[in-house]
Structures are given as structure tokens and as C-alpha cells.
Amino acid sequence: MKRFLTALAIAAFSCSGARAGVDCAAPVDIAAPLGEVKPLERVTDYRLKMLESCTRDASKTSALAIRAMVVDGEELLLMVDPESLQTRLERAACWTCREAGPEAKDTRYLKAVEAFAASKGKKLPKNANYLENAGLTHGGDKGAFVTGDLCPSRKPLDRAFLQKLETQKHAPVSLSVTGAWVRHHHEDFTWLRREKAEGRLNILWVNHSFTHPFRPSLPYGENFLLTPGLDPEDEIADVERLLIANGETPSVFFRYPGLISDTAWASRLREAHLIPLGADSWLALTGKAPSPGGVILVHPNGNEPAGLALFDRLNQLGALPKPFRPLMEAP
């Protein structure tokens, strides 16, 4: 389902000067008590395809706005620091925004969006109509980037794996989350939010599509996000809406389910200003340690214990490149 802001809402997002009574110094705090999961419908008027250059009226701080929305009646922007790639929510009334000019393309952020959307991944069978492992797989030649996928699963979260990461000086972990997983794992999602809020886990939320369709009987070209009949905009936007509705902030990364995509999906991520995330080493499939600077892929959703066991074994042997680095350092 396509989403469009009303003319009134668009005007509000582009306003200059903070509205009377708006405290622009206070951080946005979306009330989302631990122990309950708010529905994505809490976030309305979601504008997915936008890129505006914004300046804070008082401090002249600048950033890029890539989403606009209304949460509990308040107009908000999802903003990106174009050099650090850090995302945050801000009150629209506190910023003056305009359509981003050509200079935005020279930022680290948009260079990464373009470069990794253009990635074709590994060589495929002749005449294949899909791409495999397209996107960011390496970040320099030092350390490694730990990423875990939370695909739909009937099994509980492997908390023990994540707790082991907690003992390694709060090692950063990027969790690729699906809306379908959150909806069926309220307690596990709440546990992750608590570990993050209390500083035990350094979590970066990566979009992994809302439904993550998969049927083992279908070929890749008709499977995962290439399944006929999907609404691509919902697959992207609804994960972000669900995270925001629950007080979390989406990152600028997107991982294709099964690491399967095509050129149409590459264009969609460009339009949504997202960086596709691949993997240097999907441990359960390759059985090999990543190369220095590589992106490690495991599944702590209960579906792939062999990959977690191999991670632990390689880690104990000192065979994983160190340190474990934040994903935002990779592009």
C-alpha cells in the first residue's frame, strides 16, 4: 500500500522555526515501556522516499532527513549524520528542511548507498534472474563485523550466544530484524531492548524485511523478496515503523532475506537511501572464518545452532579477526 502525506503534513515537515511550546533541546523519547510491544500503526503518515537537507534553527546543526512521520500526534523526522551514518529521531518543528542538493551525493553516507546498491555479489548460474550476496561484505582490512539475523522462527532467541558477546567489552552486534519475528517473540524482543537500554549489548537494528517469505520448494528467482505479489514498500517501511513504535531507531542498513535480490530491489534501496548488507562469511554455510574486515553472518533466532557453535569455537581459538567493530565503520 502506497503512503502519501497530506499537503498539510508536508507543509508542517518543511516549516522553518520551532513551534511555540516545542522543547527542541529535549531528545525525542517515544514512550515504549519494556514488557509490551506497541503496534506499528502507532506510526502514521510514514514518508519513505525523501531526502532533505535540514538545519537546526538555534544551533545551525545540519543533517539529512530520510523519513517523515507522525507518532502519537507529533511530527518527527528520521535523520542521518551524513558522515558517521548515525540515525536519530528529531522533532520536525525544530528544523528547517529543503530538498537535498547535488552536494549531498558527495557525503560518505550517500556514496555508500550508491556504491553498495550497485554491487552484483557473487557470480551466478548463466541466465539467473537474481543476485546473490549483493551489498556490503567488507569494511577495511582489520577486525570483523558481527551480524545476526532474526528471521521468522518458532524457536526462542539464543540468548546465551548474545550474553557471551556481552562479556567481550560490550562487543557491537548488528541484528537484522523482521517484523514477523518481533510479532511472535515479544519476550525475546523485550529482552533485547532491555539489554541494549541497560548497556549490556551494543545493538544496531538492521532492516531484514517485514515478512521474510521463504518456501524451500521454490527457486531463488521466485523466492524470498522475489516472491510474486509482495508490496516492496511495506516490506521496507513496516519494519522501521515497528521499531520506532517501540522506542528503537532503525539504521541505514538493509539485509536481503537469504541474501537474494535483483536489480529492481537494488533500485528500491537506492530510493529509500538504504545500504544493502551482505556477508563475507555465513558461518553455517561456509564453515570458514571471515577474512580481516569481513562481515560475519549468524542466526541467533534458534534456526541455525551450527553457525553459533562454529562462531564460539573459532572465537575460542582466536581465529576470528579482532576487534569486533561497529557496522557503521564498515562503508
Phi and psi in degrees as GROMACS dihedral restraints (atoms count N, CA, C in turn):
[ dihedral_restraints ]
;  ai    aj    ak    al  type     phi  dphi    fc
    3     4     5     6     1   -74.4    20    10
    4     5     6     7     1   147.1    20    10
    6     7     8     9     1  -119.5    20    10
    7     8     9    10     1   131.4    20    10
    9    10    11    12     1  -134.0    20    10
   10    11    12    13     1   136.1    20    10
   12    13    14    15     1   -75.9    20    10
   13    14    15    16     1   148.8    20    10
   15    16    17    18     1   -71.4    20    10
   16    17    18    19     1   160.9    20    10
   18    19    20    21     1   -59.1    20    10
   19    20    21    22     1   -34.9    20    10
   21    22    23    24     1   -65.7    20    10
   22    23    24    25     1   -42.9    20    10
   24    25    26    27     1   -66.6    20    10
   25    26    27    28     1   -39.7    20    10
   27    28    29    30     1   -61.0    20    10
   28    29    30    31     1   -42.5    20    10
   30    31    32    33     1   -62.5    20    10
   31    32    33    34     1   -37.8    20    10
   33    34    35    36     1   -64.9    20    10
   34    35    36    37     1   -39.8    20    10
   36    37    38    39     1   -69.4    20    10
   37    38    39    40     1   -23.6    20    10
   39    40    41    42     1   -98.7    20    10
   40    41    42    43     1     7.3    20    10
   42    43    44    45     1   -66.1    20    10
   43    44    45    46     1   154.4    20    10
   45    46    47    48     1  -112.7    20    10
   46    47    48    49     1   132.7    20    10
   48    49    50    51     1    96.3    20    10
   49    50    51    52     1   133.0    20    10
   51    52    53    54     1   -69.3    20    10
   52    53    54    55     1   141.8    20    10
   54    55    56    57     1   -69.8    20    10
   55    56    57    58     1   152.5    20    10
   57    58    59    60     1   -60.4    20    10
   58    59    60    61     1   132.3    20    10
   60    61    62    63     1    90.2    20    10
   61    62    63    64     1    -4.4    20    10
   63    64    65    66     1   -89.4    20    10
   64    65    66    67     1   124.8    20    10
   66    67    68    69     1   -89.8    20    10
   67    68    69    70     1    96.3    20    10
   69    70    71    72     1   -74.6    20    10
   70    71    72    73     1   -15.3    20    10
   72    73    74    75     1   -79.8    20    10
   73    74    75    76     1   -23.1    20    10
   75    76    77    78     1   -81.9    20    10
   76    77    78    79     1   135.0    20    10
   78    79    80    81     1   -67.1    20    10
   79    80    81    82     1   152.2    20    10
   81    82    83    84     1   -68.5    20    10
   82    83    84    85     1   127.2    20    10
   84    85    86    87     1  -129.7    20    10
   85    86    87    88     1    99.7    20    10
   87    88    89    90     1   -83.4    20    10
   88    89    90    91     1   114.6    20    10
   90    91    92    93     1   -64.6    20    10
   91    92    93    94     1   113.8    20    10
   93    94    95    96     1  -145.5    20    10
   94    95    96    97     1    80.3    20    10
   96    97    98    99     1   -56.5    20    10
   97    98    99   100     1   140.2    20    10
   99   100   101   102     1   -63.5    20    10
  100   101   102   103     1   139.3    20    10
  102   103   104   105     1   109.2    20    10
  103   104   105   106     1   -11.5    20    10
  105   106   107   108     1  -136.9    20    10
  106   107   108   109     1   150.3    20    10
  108   109   110   111     1  -114.3    20    10
  109   110   111   112     1   118.0    20    10
  111   112   113   114     1   -79.0    20    10
  112   113   114   115     1   147.3    20    10
  114   115   116   117     1   -74.7    20    10
  115   116   117   118     1   152.6    20    10
  117   118   119   120     1   -64.4    20    10
  118   119   120   121     1   -21.6    20    10
  120   121   122   123     1   -64.3    20    10
  121   122   123   124     1    -9.8    20    10
  123   124   125   126     1   -63.9    20    10
  124   125   126   127     1   -25.8    20    10
  126   127   128   129     1  -102.8    20    10
  127   128   129   130     1   115.3    20    10
  129   130   131   132     1  -118.6    20    10
  130   131   132   133     1   174.7    20    10
  132   133   134   135     1    48.1    20    10
  133   134   135   136     1    45.3    20    10
  135   136   137   138     1   -79.1    20    10
  136   137   138   139     1   120.3    20    10
  138   139   140   141     1  -104.3    20    10
  139   140   141   142     1   111.6    20    10
  141   142   143   144     1   -88.6    20    10
  142   143   144   145     1   -42.2    20    10
  144   145   146   147     1  -103.3    20    10
  145   146   147   148     1    84.7    20    10
  147   148   149   150     1  -145.8    20    10
  148   149   150   151     1   153.1    20    10
  150   151   152   153     1  -149.9    20    10
  151   152   153   154     1   106.1    20    10
  153   154   155   156     1  -125.8    20    10
  154   155   156   157     1   143.6    20    10
  156   157   158   159     1   -93.9    20    10
  157   158   159   160     1   122.7    20    10
  159   160   161   162     1  -122.9    20    10
  160   161   162   163     1   146.4    20    10
  162   163   164   165     1  -126.2    20    10
  163   164   165   166     1   133.4    20    10
  165   166   167   168     1   -77.5    20    10
  166   167   168   169     1   128.6    20    10
  168   169   170   171     1   -59.0    20    10
  169   170   171   172     1   -44.6    20    10
  171   172   173   174     1   -78.8    20    10
  172   173   174   175     1   -47.9    20    10
  174   175   176   177     1   -95.6    20    10
  175   176   177   178     1   -12.7    20    10
  177   178   179   180     1    64.6    20    10
  178   179   180   181     1    19.0    20    10
  180   181   182   183     1   -64.3    20    10
  181   182   183   184     1   140.7    20    10
  183   184   185   186     1  -119.1    20    10
  184   185   186   187     1   153.2    20    10
  186   187   188   189     1  -164.2    20    10
  187   188   189   190     1   170.9    20    10
  189   190   191   192     1  -103.4    20    10
  190   191   192   193     1   134.2    20    10
  192   193   194   195     1   -99.5    20    10
  193   194   195   196     1   124.3    20    10
  195   196   197   198     1  -113.6    20    10
  196   197   198   199     1    -9.5    20    10
  198   199   200   201     1  -143.9    20    10
  199   200   201   202     1   150.9    20    10
  201   202   203   204     1  -131.9    20    10
  202   203   204   205     1   149.8    20    10
  204   205   206   207     1  -164.5    20    10
  205   206   207   208     1   172.8    20    10
  207   208   209   210     1  -125.0    20    10
  208   209   210   211     1   127.1    20    10
  210   211   212   213     1  -125.7    20    10
  211   212   213   214     1   119.6    20    10
  213   214   215   216     1    51.9    20    10
  214   215   216   217     1    39.2    20    10
  216   217   218   219     1    83.6    20    10
  217   218   219   220     1    -3.3    20    10
  219   220   221   222     1  -104.1    20    10
  220   221   222   223     1   134.3    20    10
  222   223   224   225     1   -83.3    20    10
  223   224   225   226     1   122.9    20    10
  225   226   227   228     1  -126.4    20    10
  226   227   228   229     1   160.8    20    10
  228   229   230   231     1  -123.5    20    10
  229   230   231   232     1   141.7    20    10
  231   232   233   234     1   -94.7    20    10
  232   233   234   235     1   117.6    20    10
  234   235   236   237     1  -115.3    20    10
  235   236   237   238     1   152.8    20    10
  237   238   239   240     1  -126.7    20    10
  238   239   240   241     1   131.5    20    10
  240   241   242   243     1   -74.1    20    10
  241   242   243   244     1   117.9    20    10
  243   244   245   246     1   -68.8    20    10
  244   245   246   247     1    -9.8    20    10
  246   247   248   249     1  -107.1    20    10
  247   248   249   250     1   -41.2    20    10
  249   250   251   252     1   -87.3    20    10
  250   251   252   253     1   -19.6    20    10
  252   253   254   255     1    72.7    20    10
  253   254   255   256     1     8.2    20    10
  255   256   257   258     1   -69.1    20    10
  256   257   258   259     1   134.7    20    10
  258   259   260   261     1  -105.9    20    10
  259   260   261   262     1   154.4    20    10
  261   262   263   264     1  -160.3    20    10
  262   263   264   265     1   159.2    20    10
  264   265   266   267     1   -97.2    20    10
  265   266   267   268     1   138.3    20    10
  267   268   269   270     1  -135.6    20    10
  268   269   270   271     1   155.1    20    10
  270   271   272   273     1   -75.3    20    10
  271   272   273   274     1   126.4    20    10
  273   274   275   276     1   -60.5    20    10
  274   275   276   277     1   -33.3    20    10
  276   277   278   279     1   -66.9    20    10
  277   278   279   280     1   -15.0    20    10
  279   280   281   282     1   -93.9    20    10
  280   281   282   283     1     1.9    20    10
  282   283   284   285     1  -128.7    20    10
  283   284   285   286     1   149.9    20    10
  285   286   287   288     1  -107.2    20    10
  286   287   288   289     1   120.7    20    10
  288   289   290   291     1  -123.8    20    10
  289   290   291   292     1   150.2    20    10
  291   292   293   294     1  -145.3    20    10
  292   293   294   295     1   162.1    20    10
  294   295   296   297     1   -57.9    20    10
  295   296   297   298     1   132.4    20    10
  297   298   299   300     1   -63.4    20    10
  298   299   300   301     1   139.0    20    10
  300   301   302   303     1   -89.8    20    10
  301   302   303   304     1  -178.3    20    10
  303   304   305   306     1   -58.9    20    10
  304   305   306   307     1   -26.6    20    10
  306   307   308   309     1   -63.4    20    10
  307   308   309   310     1   -24.0    20    10
  309   310   311   312     1   -63.7    20    10
  310   311   312   313     1   -27.8    20    10
  312   313   314   315     1   -67.2    20    10
  313   314   315   316     1   -17.7    20    10
  315   316   317   318     1   -89.1    20    10
  316   317   318   319     1     1.4    20    10
  318   319   320   321     1   -78.1    20    10
  319   320   321   322     1   157.0    20    10
  321   322   323   324     1   -56.8    20    10
  322   323   324   325     1   -40.0    20    10
  324   325   326   327     1   -61.8    20    10
  325   326   327   328     1   -56.4    20    10
  327   328   329   330     1   -73.3    20    10
  328   329   330   331     1   -26.0    20    10
  330   331   332   333     1   -63.1    20    10
  331   332   333   334     1   -39.3    20    10
  333   334   335   336     1   -68.5    20    10
  334   335   336   337     1   -41.9    20    10
  336   337   338   339     1   -54.8    20    10
  337   338   339   340     1   -48.4    20    10
  339   340   341   342     1   -69.4    20    10
  340   341   342   343     1   -46.2    20    10
  342   343   344   345     1   -62.2    20    10
  343   344   345   346     1   -44.6    20    10
  345   346   347   348     1   -85.4    20    10
  346   347   348   349     1   -23.5    20    10
  348   349   350   351     1   -65.5    20    10
  349   350   351   352     1   -29.1    20    10
  351   352   353   354     1   -80.5    20    10
  352   353   354   355     1    -7.7    20    10
  354   355   356   357     1   -66.6    20    10
  355   356   357   358     1   134.4    20    10
  357   358   359   360     1   -98.3    20    10
  358   359   360   361     1    -4.2    20    10
  360   361   362   363     1    71.9    20    10
  361   362   363   364     1  -153.5    20    10
  363   364   365   366     1   -86.9    20    10
  364   365   366   367     1   162.6    20    10
  366   367   368   369     1   -63.2    20    10
  367   368   369   370     1   135.9    20    10
  369   370   371   372     1  -114.5    20    10
  370   371   372   373     1   168.0    20    10
  372   373   374   375     1   -57.0    20    10
  373   374   375   376     1   150.5    20    10
  375   376   377   378     1   -56.1    20    10
  376   377   378   379     1   136.6    20    10
  378   379   380   381     1    68.0    20    10
  379   380   381   382     1    14.6    20    10
  381   382   383   384     1   -64.2    20    10
  382   383   384   385     1   140.7    20    10
  384   385   386   387     1  -102.0    20    10
  385   386   387   388     1    25.2    20    10
  387   388   389   390     1  -142.5    20    10
  388   389   390   391     1   167.3    20    10
  390   391   392   393     1  -113.9    20    10
  391   392   393   394     1   145.7    20    10
  393   394   395   396     1  -123.6    20    10
  394   395   396   397     1   126.4    20    10
  396   397   398   399     1    61.1    20    10
  397   398   399   400     1    39.9    20    10
  399   400   401   402     1   -78.1    20    10
  400   401   402   403     1   140.2    20    10
  402   403   404   405     1   123.3    20    10
  403   404   405   406     1  -162.2    20    10
  405   406   407   408     1   -73.8    20    10
  406   407   408   409     1   120.0    20    10
  408   409   410   411     1  -122.1    20    10
  409   410   411   412     1   -17.0    20    10
  411   412   413   414     1  -140.1    20    10
  412   413   414   415     1   151.8    20    10
  414   415   416   417     1  -138.0    20    10
  415   416   417   418     1    87.5    20    10
  417   418   419   420     1    76.8    20    10
  418   419   420   421     1  -159.4    20    10
  420   421   422   423     1  -127.3    20    10
  421   422   423   424     1    25.3    20    10
  423   424   425   426     1  -132.8    20    10
  424   425   426   427     1   145.6    20    10
  426   427   428   429     1    65.6    20    10
  427   428   429   430     1  -159.2    20    10
  429   430   431   432     1  -155.7    20    10
  430   431   432   433     1   163.5    20    10
  432   433   434   435     1  -119.7    20    10
  433   434   435   436     1   115.0    20    10
  435   436   437   438     1   -88.3    20    10
  436   437   438   439     1   122.8    20    10
  438   439   440   441     1  -129.4    20    10
  439   440   441   442     1   140.5    20    10
  441   442   443   444     1  -129.0    20    10
  442   443   444   445     1   132.9    20    10
  444   445   446   447     1   -96.1    20    10
  445   446   447   448     1   133.4    20    10
  447   448   449   450     1  -109.8    20    10
  448   449   450   451     1    71.1    20    10
  450   451   452   453     1   -73.8    20    10
  451   452   453   454     1   162.7    20    10
  453   454   455   456     1   -53.5    20    10
  454   455   456   457     1   135.8    20    10
  456   457   458   459     1  -156.6    20    10
  457   458   459   460     1   146.8    20    10
  459   460   461   462     1   -88.7    20    10
  460   461   462   463     1    -6.9    20    10
  462   463   464   465     1   -96.2    20    10
  463   464   465   466     1   156.2    20    10
  465   466   467   468     1   -74.7    20    10
  466   467   468   469     1   160.4    20    10
  468   469   470   471     1   -59.2    20    10
  469   470   471   472     1   139.5    20    10
  471   472   473   474     1   -83.6    20    10
  472   473   474   475     1    83.6    20    10
  474   475   476   477     1   -66.4    20    10
  475   476   477   478     1   -30.9    20    10
  477   478   479   480     1   -61.3    20    10
  478   479   480   481     1   -38.1    20    10
  480   481   482   483     1   -61.7    20    10
  481   482   483   484     1   -44.8    20    10
  483   484   485   486     1   -70.9    20    10
  484   485   486   487     1   -34.1    20    10
  486   487   488   489     1   -66.2    20    10
  487   488   489   490     1   -31.0    20    10
  489   490   491   492     1   -65.6    20    10
  490   491   492   493     1   -37.1    20    10
  492   493   494   495     1   -63.8    20    10
  493   494   495   496     1   -34.1    20    10
  495   496   497   498     1   -61.4    20    10
  496   497   498   499     1   -27.9    20    10
  498   499   500   501     1   -78.0    20    10
  499   500   501   502     1   -10.4    20    10
  501   502   503   504     1  -100.4    20    10
  502   503   504   505     1    59.5    20    10
  504   505   506   507     1    53.3    20    10
  505   506   507   508     1    45.6    20    10
  507   508   509   510     1    55.0    20    10
  508   509   510   511     1    49.9    20    10
  510   511   512   513     1   -54.5    20    10
  511   512   513   514     1   135.3    20    10
  513   514   515   516     1   -69.9    20    10
  514   515   516   517     1   142.8    20    10
  516   517   518   519     1  -137.4    20    10
  517   518   519   520     1   135.7    20    10
  519   520   521   522     1  -102.7    20    10
  520   521   522   523     1   122.0    20    10
  522   523   524   525     1  -107.9    20    10
  523   524   525   526     1   117.3    20    10
  525   526   527   528     1   -85.8    20    10
  526   527   528   529     1   110.4    20    10
  528   529   530   531     1  -110.5    20    10
  529   530   531   532     1   140.9    20    10
  531   532   533   534     1  -106.3    20    10
  532   533   534   535     1   149.4    20    10
  534   535   536   537     1   -62.9    20    10
  535   536   537   538     1   -36.4    20    10
  537   538   539   540     1   -63.1    20    10
  538   539   540   541     1   -35.3    20    10
  540   541   542   543     1   -67.6    20    10
  541   542   543   544     1   -46.1    20    10
  543   544   545   546     1   -59.3    20    10
  544   545   546   547     1   -43.8    20    10
  546   547   548   549     1   -64.2    20    10
  547   548   549   550     1   -23.7    20    10
  549   550   551   552     1  -110.1    20    10
  550   551   552   553     1     4.2    20    10
  552   553   554   555     1  -137.6    20    10
  553   554   555   556     1    56.2    20    10
  555   556   557   558     1   -58.1    20    10
  556   557   558   559     1   -44.5    20    10
  558   559   560   561     1   -66.4    20    10
  559   560   561   562     1   -40.7    20    10
  561   562   563   564     1   -67.4    20    10
  562   563   564   565     1   -39.9    20    10
  564   565   566   567     1   -64.1    20    10
  565   566   567   568     1   -41.8    20    10
  567   568   569   570     1   -62.8    20    10
  568   569   570   571     1   -40.4    20    10
  570   571   572   573     1   -61.0    20    10
  571   572   573   574     1   -44.4    20    10
  573   574   575   576     1   -61.8    20    10
  574   575   576   577     1   -44.1    20    10
  576   577   578   579     1   -62.0    20    10
  577   578   579   580     1   -39.0    20    10
  579   580   581   582     1   -67.9    20    10
  580   581   582   583     1   -44.3    20    10
  582   583   584   585     1   -60.1    20    10
  583   584   585   586     1   -38.1    20    10
  585   586   587   588     1   -70.2    20    10
  586   587   588   589     1   -48.0    20    10
  588   589   590   591     1   -61.9    20    10
  589   590   591   592     1   -33.9    20    10
  591   592   593   594     1   -93.3    20    10
  592   593   594   595     1     7.6    20    10
  594   595   596   597     1    81.3    20    10
  595   596   597   598     1    13.2    20    10
  597   598   599   600     1   -87.1    20    10
  598   599   600   601     1   -31.3    20    10
  600   601   602   603     1  -121.3    20    10
  601   602   603   604     1   134.9    20    10
  603   604   605   606     1   -98.7    20    10
  604   605   606   607     1    87.9    20    10
  606   607   608   609     1   -98.4    20    10
  607   608   609   610     1   133.6    20    10
  609   610   611   612     1  -112.2    20    10
  610   611   612   613     1   125.8    20    10
  612   613   614   615     1   -86.8    20    10
  613   614   615   616     1   123.3    20    10
  615   616   617   618     1  -110.4    20    10
  616   617   618   619     1   137.6    20    10
  618   619   620   621     1   -74.4    20    10
  619   620   621   622     1   129.0    20    10
  621   622   623   624     1  -124.7    20    10
  622   623   624   625     1    22.2    20    10
  624   625   626   627     1    81.6    20    10
  625   626   627   628     1   159.2    20    10
  627   628   629   630     1   -81.4    20    10
  628   629   630   631     1   -47.6    20    10
  630   631   632   633     1   -98.7    20    10
  631   632   633   634     1   -25.8    20    10
  633   634   635   636     1    47.2    20    10
  634   635   636   637     1    61.7    20    10
  636   637   638   639     1   -66.7    20    10
  637   638   639   640     1   144.4    20    10
  639   640   641   642     1  -158.4    20    10
  640   641   642   643     1   129.2    20    10
  642   643   644   645     1  -131.2    20    10
  643   644   645   646     1   115.9    20    10
  645   646   647   648     1   -57.2    20    10
  646   647   648   649     1   -24.5    20    10
  648   649   650   651     1   -79.9    20    10
  649   650   651   652     1   -11.6    20    10
  651   652   653   654     1   -98.1    20    10
  652   653   654   655     1   147.4    20    10
  654   655   656   657     1   -69.7    20    10
  655   656   657   658     1   158.5    20    10
  657   658   659   660     1   -55.3    20    10
  658   659   660   661     1   -36.7    20    10
  660   661   662   663     1   -67.3    20    10
  661   662   663   664     1    -8.5    20    10
  663   664   665   666     1  -127.2    20    10
  664   665   666   667     1    20.4    20    10
  666   667   668   669     1  -125.2    20    10
  667   668   669   670     1   176.9    20    10
  669   670   671   672     1    51.7    20    10
  670   671   672   673     1  -132.0    20    10
  672   673   674   675     1   -76.5    20    10
  673   674   675   676     1    -4.2    20    10
  675   676   677   678     1   -92.0    20    10
  676   677   678   679     1     7.7    20    10
  678   679   680   681     1   -63.2    20    10
  679   680   681   682     1   126.4    20    10
  681   682   683   684     1   -59.2    20    10
  682   683   684   685     1   143.1    20    10
  684   685   686   687     1    93.7    20    10
  685   686   687   688     1    -4.6    20    10
  687   688   689   690     1   -70.9    20    10
  688   689   690   691     1   150.4    20    10
  690   691   692   693     1   -98.6    20    10
  691   692   693   694     1   102.8    20    10
  693   694   695   696     1   -58.1    20    10
  694   695   696   697     1   -37.2    20    10
  696   697   698   699     1   -64.5    20    10
  697   698   699   700     1   -41.1    20    10
  699   700   701   702     1   -65.6    20    10
  700   701   702   703     1   -39.7    20    10
  702   703   704   705     1   -59.5    20    10
  703   704   705   706     1   -36.2    20    10
  705   706   707   708     1   -82.6    20    10
  706   707   708   709     1   -53.5    20    10
  708   709   710   711     1   -69.6    20    10
  709   710   711   712     1   -36.3    20    10
  711   712   713   714     1   -71.5    20    10
  712   713   714   715     1   -27.6    20    10
  714   715   716   717     1   -65.6    20    10
  715   716   717   718     1   -45.7    20    10
  717   718   719   720     1   -61.8    20    10
  718   719   720   721     1   -43.2    20    10
  720   721   722   723     1   -62.2    20    10
  721   722   723   724     1   -40.9    20    10
  723   724   725   726     1   -65.6    20    10
  724   725   726   727     1   -42.5    20    10
  726   727   728   729     1   -62.6    20    10
  727   728   729   730     1   -47.3    20    10
  729   730   731   732     1   -63.7    20    10
  730   731   732   733     1   -40.7    20    10
  732   733   734   735     1   -59.7    20    10
  733   734   735   736     1   -22.8    20    10
  735   736   737   738     1  -109.5    20    10
  736   737   738   739     1    26.2    20    10
  738   739   740   741     1    77.5    20    10
  739   740   741   742     1    10.7    20    10
  741   742   743   744     1  -106.3    20    10
  742   743   744   745     1   164.8    20    10
  744   745   746   747     1  -120.2    20    10
  745   746   747   748     1   121.7    20    10
  747   748   749   750     1   -67.0    20    10
  748   749   750   751     1   150.6    20    10
  750   751   752   753     1   -92.3    20    10
  751   752   753   754     1  -172.9    20    10
  753   754   755   756     1   -96.0    20    10
  754   755   756   757     1    15.6    20    10
  756   757   758   759     1  -108.3    20    10
  757   758   759   760     1   149.8    20    10
  759   760   761   762     1  -139.2    20    10
  760   761   762   763     1   128.2    20    10
  762   763   764   765     1  -110.4    20    10
  763   764   765   766     1   126.2    20    10
  765   766   767   768     1   -67.8    20    10
  766   767   768   769     1   132.2    20    10
  768   769   770   771     1   -54.9    20    10
  769   770   771   772     1   133.4    20    10
  771   772   773   774     1    67.7    20    10
  772   773   774   775     1     4.2    20    10
  774   775   776   777     1    58.6    20    10
  775   776   777   778     1    28.1    20    10
  777   778   779   780     1  -109.3    20    10
  778   779   780   781     1   131.2    20    10
  780   781   782   783     1  -149.4    20    10
  781   782   783   784     1  -169.0    20    10
  783   784   785   786     1  -154.0    20    10
  784   785   786   787     1  -179.1    20    10
  786   787   788   789     1   -66.0    20    10
  787   788   789   790     1   -30.8    20    10
  789   790   791   792     1   -64.8    20    10
  790   791   792   793     1   -40.6    20    10
  792   793   794   795     1   -69.3    20    10
  793   794   795   796     1   -34.3    20    10
  795   796   797   798     1   -60.1    20    10
  796   797   798   799     1   -40.8    20    10
  798   799   800   801     1   -66.3    20    10
  799   800   801   802     1   -37.8    20    10
  801   802   803   804     1   -64.1    20    10
  802   803   804   805     1   -40.4    20    10
  804   805   806   807     1   -68.0    20    10
  805   806   807   808     1   -36.2    20    10
  807   808   809   810     1   -58.7    20    10
  808   809   810   811     1   -46.0    20    10
  810   811   812   813     1   -64.5    20    10
  811   812   813   814     1   -31.9    20    10
  813   814   815   816     1   -90.8    20    10
  814   815   816   817     1     0.0    20    10
  816   817   818   819     1    58.5    20    10
  817   818   819   820     1    48.0    20    10
  819   820   821   822     1  -116.0    20    10
  820   821   822   823     1   148.7    20    10
  822   823   824   825     1   -99.3    20    10
  823   824   825   826     1   117.9    20    10
  825   826   827   828     1   -69.3    20    10
  826   827   828   829     1   137.1    20    10
  828   829   830   831     1  -112.3    20    10
  829   830   831   832     1   117.8    20    10
  831   832   833   834     1  -100.2    20    10
  832   833   834   835     1  -149.6    20    10
  834   835   836   837     1  -152.6    20    10
  835   836   837   838     1   135.6    20    10
  837   838   839   840     1   -77.9    20    10
  838   839   840   841     1   -35.5    20    10
  840   841   842   843     1  -142.6    20    10
  841   842   843   844     1   106.7    20    10
  843   844   845   846     1   -88.8    20    10
  844   845   846   847     1    96.6    20    10
  846   847   848   849     1   -55.9    20    10
  847   848   849   850     1   -42.3    20    10
  849   850   851   852     1   -67.4    20    10
  850   851   852   853     1   -23.8    20    10
  852   853   854   855     1   -94.2    20    10
  853   854   855   856     1   -42.7    20    10
  855   856   857   858     1   -87.6    20    10
  856   857   858   859     1   -31.9    20    10
  858   859   860   861     1    69.2    20    10
  859   860   861   862     1    13.3    20    10
  861   862   863   864     1  -122.6    20    10
  862   863   864   865     1   149.2    20    10
  864   865   866   867     1   -68.8    20    10
  865   866   867   868     1   149.9    20    10
  867   868   869   870     1   -71.1    20    10
  868   869   870   871     1   159.5    20    10
  870   871   872   873     1   -76.9    20    10
  871   872   873   874     1   160.3    20    10
  873   874   875   876     1   -53.7    20    10
  874   875   876   877     1   134.2    20    10
  876   877   878   879     1    82.6    20    10
  877   878   879   880     1     6.4    20    10
  879   880   881   882     1   -84.9    20    10
  880   881   882   883     1   155.3    20    10
  882   883   884   885     1   -90.9    20    10
  883   884   885   886     1   121.7    20    10
  885   886   887   888     1   -93.7    20    10
  886   887   888   889     1   135.0    20    10
  888   889   890   891     1  -118.6    20    10
  889   890   891   892     1   122.6    20    10
  891   892   893   894     1  -132.1    20    10
  892   893   894   895     1   170.5    20    10
  894   895   896   897     1  -124.5    20    10
  895   896   897   898     1    96.0    20    10
  897   898   899   900     1   -83.1    20    10
  898   899   900   901     1    18.6    20    10
  900   901   902   903     1   -88.1    20    10
  901   902   903   904     1     8.1    20    10
  903   904   905   906     1    93.6    20    10
  904   905   906   907     1   -10.5    20    10
  906   907   908   909     1   -88.1    20    10
  907   908   909   910     1   -12.7    20    10
  909   910   911   912     1  -140.9    20    10
  910   911   912   913     1    63.9    20    10
  912   913   914   915     1   -62.4    20    10
  913   914   915   916     1   -27.6    20    10
  915   916   917   918     1   -62.5    20    10
  916   917   918   919     1   -38.1    20    10
  918   919   920   921     1   -67.1    20    10
  919   920   921   922     1   -37.8    20    10
  921   922   923   924     1   -69.3    20    10
  922   923   924   925     1   -39.3    20    10
  924   925   926   927     1   -64.4    20    10
  925   926   927   928     1   -40.2    20    10
  927   928   929   930     1   -67.1    20    10
  928   929   930   931     1   -38.6    20    10
  930   931   932   933     1   -57.9    20    10
  931   932   933   934     1   -48.8    20    10
  933   934   935   936     1   -60.3    20    10
  934   935   936   937     1   -43.4    20    10
  936   937   938   939     1   -65.0    20    10
  937   938   939   940     1   -46.9    20    10
  939   940   941   942     1   -63.8    20    10
  940   941   942   943     1   -37.1    20    10
  942   943   944   945     1   -66.1    20    10
  943   944   945   946     1   -42.7    20    10
  945   946   947   948     1   -65.7    20    10
  946   947   948   949     1   -31.5    20    10
  948   949   950   951     1   -82.0    20    10
  949   950   951   952     1    -5.2    20    10
  951   952   953   954     1    73.3    20    10
  952   953   954   955     1    23.3    20    10
  954   955   956   957     1   -92.3    20    10
  955   956   957   958     1    -4.7    20    10
  957   958   959   960     1   -93.1    20    10
  958   959   960   961     1   132.8    20    10
  960   961   962   963     1   -59.1    20    10
  961   962   963   964     1   137.8    20    10
  963   964   965   966     1  -123.9    20    10
  964   965   966   967     1   155.1    20    10
  966   967   968   969     1   -81.3    20    10
  967   968   969   970     1   166.3    20    10
  969   970   971   972     1   -76.3    20    10
  970   971   972   973     1   125.5    20    10
  972   973   974   975     1  -110.9    20    10
  973   974   975   976     1   152.3    20    10
  975   976   977   978     1   -64.4    20    10
  976   977   978   979     1   139.1    20    10
  978   979   980   981     1   -60.4    20    10
  979   980   981   982     1   -29.3    20    10
  981   982   983   984     1   -66.8    20    10
  982   983   984   985     1   -12.4    20    10
  984   985   986   987     1   -82.1    20    10
  985   986   987   988     1   -12.3    20    10
  987   988   989   990     1   -75.3    20    10
  988   989   990   991     1   -47.2    20    10
